[in-house]
Amino acid sequence: MNALVGEKLSIITAKAQTTRHRIMGIVNGEDFQIIFSDTPVNGEDFQIIFSDTPGILQPHYKLQESMMSFVNTAIGDADVILYVTDVVEKFDKNQEYIERLKTLDIPIVLVVNKIDLTTPEELEQLVLNWKNLLPKALIFPASAQERFNIDNILKQIVVLLPESPAYYDKDVFTDRNLRFFASEIIREKILLNYDKEIPYSTEVTIEQFKESDEVYHVEAIIHVIRDSQKGIIIGRQGASLKRVGIQARKDMEDFFERKVNLRLFVKVNPNWRENPQQLKRFGYILD
């Protein structure tokens, strides 16, 4: 979605389950001309609302159940399904959802991402496999990192979307606020700096977000499940937590285009992944 919208709205790591929330990214006709200045769309006026969801998985605890509820809601709301896979993922991995897609009476655009990591022969076979699996889908090989075929995918989506009044003002590019992006940037750095269960046991909340003298003052709590995890997050003499803070602050300043004063704290919050009240507080269970 970051490539399609032209903004880094979803955090990126090589780890599974990086995306936990449903995040909307909004592209208008004028935005397209800015992102792809050399590929005009005949001056058409349009608005595309992308809904980026967590990856499909088999839930093992309530947090993951909530993540899959975002996927199911997004499928129910969609006018077009953009099913993103890649050359590494097994093409029949999510058989249950693939069977569900076959029953839908809406267009499906299947994007095979990361084609820069494979050979033309392997890609040809992979596309053939997907054609057999989802015959009605329009298949686009792509590379988000290299921005290959992204403009053609956007053009195809414009063709497939029904006519409708715009849902959002043209100066809006997401439904999320600055607090959300601050917490996600911190969580991205946790995913990048820690291994094993640590990233999947942590949640980030923004306790303070204040503006003064053109500086954002941000205080955040990193929630972990056990005392031992708290020690790992902090590290020897606070070195690990300091590294996360430096990296997160830099990315926040780039994203917000403003100086950031960031303070991080770590708190043990036992079993938060299974606690409905905590999940509601963290935005995973909606009213």
N, C-alpha and C positions, 0 to 999 in steps of 0.2 A: 504493500500500500504506500510506503514511503516514496517509492519510485513513481507511482501513479499520481500521487498528490503533489509531489515536489517538496515535501516537508518531512522531517523525521518525526512522525507522530508515534510510531510503534518502536519500542526498543528492540535491539538486534543483538543476539548472541548465537553461538553454535549449539547451545544447550536446548534440549526439548523443553516444552512448556514455558518458553520465555514470555509469550503473551498470555495474560490471565484475564483481561477484561475485554469487553466489546468496545472498540474505539472507532468513531466515525471520522472520516476525512472527506472534505467537500471540495470538488473541483468545478469551477464555472468555465464557460467558454473563453472568457478573457484570460483565465489562469492557464488554459491549454496553450494559448498563443505565447505566453511567457515561458512555460516549461519547454515547449517544443516550437521554438520560433521559426524553424525551417520546415514545419509540417502543418500548414494551416488547415482548418476544418470548414472552409467556405464561409467563414463569418457566422456560423450557426450560434444561436444563443441556447446554452444548455447548462444544466446543473446535475452533476453526478454525486451521489452520496455513497461513499464506500463504507462498508461496515466490516472492519477487521476483527476477527474473532480468534479465540484460542485454537490451537491445533486439536484435531480430533484424537481422543484417547479413551481408554476404558477406565472409568473413575474408580479410585481406591479409597477416597475419603471425601467428606462433604465439600471441601474446597473444589475438588475436581468435578464433583457433581454440579456445582454452581457454574463452573467454567463451561461445561457441556450444555447447560441451560442457555447460556449466551449464544452458543452455536445454533441450537434448535430455534430460538426466537428469531435469530437473524435469517435463517432459512425461511421461516414463515412470513417474514416481512419483505423478502426480496422480490424485485422485478426481474433481476438477472442474477444467476449464481456464477460467481467467479471462483472456480475450484482450482486452488494452487497446489501443485505437487512439484517434484523436482526429479532430477536424473538419479538421485541416490535412493530415494524412498521407493519401496516395493510398490508396484503399480496397483496391487490388489489389497493393500494394507488395511484400508477402512471399508471392508466389504459391506457392512451394515449401512453406512451412509451412501455408498455408491448405489446400492439397491434402492435406497430412498430417492436418490436423485433421478433414477430412471422413471419413477412414478410422477415426477413433477411436470406440470404443464407450463413451464417457463423456460426461457433460453438458458443454456449452460455454456459458459466459456471456460475451457480447461487450459490452464497455463502450466506448461512444463518448464519450470525455472532451472537456473544453474546449468544451462546447456554448454557453458564454457568449460565445464568439468567432464565432458564426455566426447566421444568421437561421433562423426556423422552417421556411421553405421549403427552404433548403439542407439543413437537418438531416433533413427528411422524405425528400428524395431520397437522402441518404447512408444512412439507415436502410434504404431500399428496396434500394439497391445491396448492402448487407451481407446482407439477407434472401435475395437472389438468389444471393449468393456462398456463404453458409453457412446453408442453409435450416433446419438443426436447432438453430442457436444461439438462445439467449434474449438479446435485444438490450435494453440499458439505456443511454439517453442519460444523461450525467452531467457534473458539474463538481466535480472534487476540490477545487479552490480555494474554490468556493462551498458545498461539501459538499452539493450537490444530488443526490438519489437514492442517496447512499451507504448510508443505512440500509436501503433496499429491496434493494440489491444484497446486503448482508450477510444479510438475511432469506432471500433466494432461495438463497444458498449453504448456509445452515443446512438448508433443505428438501432440497437435492440431495445433501448429504454422507451417506455410509453410516454406520450405527451402529458405534461402535468405542470401546474404552476410550481415555481420554485418554493422549496420548503424553508430555505435559509436566506438571509441577506447575503449579498455578494462579497461582503468583507469578512464573512465567517468561514474558517477553514477546518474547524473541528467542533465537536460538542463538549470537549473537555476543558477544564480550567487550568490555571497555572500550577495550582497545588498538585493536581494529578500528575502533570508532567515532571514536576520536581521529585515526587515520590518514585515515578517510573525510572527517572535517570539514576537515582540512588540504587534502585533495585537492579538495574542493568549492571552497575559496577559490582554489586554483590555477586551476580551471576558470573561475571568475568573474573573475579578475584578469588572465589572459593569453589571447592569441588564437593563431590559426593552429595550428601543430603542437605548441606548447609543452605544453598540457595532456595531449596524447595521448602525449607522450614522457616523462612523469613518473610516478613511483611513490613512495609514501610508506611508510616503515617506522618503527615506534616502537621506539627503541633502549632507552629507559628509561621506566618507568611506576611511580613510587613514591609512597606516601602518607605524609605526615608533618604533624602539627599541623593536621589537617583540610584539607590542601592536596595536590593531585596535582602531582607534579613530572614533567613529560613532556619527553623529548628525542626529536626526530624527524629523520630524514634524508630529504630530497627527492632522489630519484635522477633524473638526466637522462642523455640519450644523448651529448650533445656539450658541449665547453667553451663554445661560444657560447651554448648554452641555459642553462648555469650562470650566465653573466653577466647574461642577461635575467631569470632568476628573482631574482637578488640585487638588480639594479637599481643605479642611481647612488647611491653611498654607502650601499648597503644598504636604500634606501627601499622598494623593491618587496617584498623579503622581510619587512621590518618590518611593512608593511601586511597581508600575508598572516597573519603571526603574531598581530597584534592582533585581526583578525577571527576567526581560528580559536580563539584563547584565549577570546574572549567567548562564542562558540557552545559551546565545551566547558564553560564554567562554567554556562551555561544548561542544557545537556544532563545534565551530571553533578551539578548542584546543589551545586557545591563550587568553591572557589578553585583556579585552575590556574596553575602556573608553567611556561611553555612556552619551550623553546629549539629553534630550527630550524637545520639545517645542510644544505648542498647538496653532492652528490657526483656526479661523472661515472661512470656505469655503462654503458659502451658496449654497444649492441645488446641490452639486457636483454629487450626484447620478443620476441626470437627465441631466447633462451637457456633451454633446458628447466630447467637447475639454478636459474637465477634465478627463473623462473616458479613453480617448486615452492616456493622460499623465500618468494615473495610470496603464495602461497596459490592460484595459478591452476591448478596441476597437483596433483591429490590422489592419495594412495597408494591 
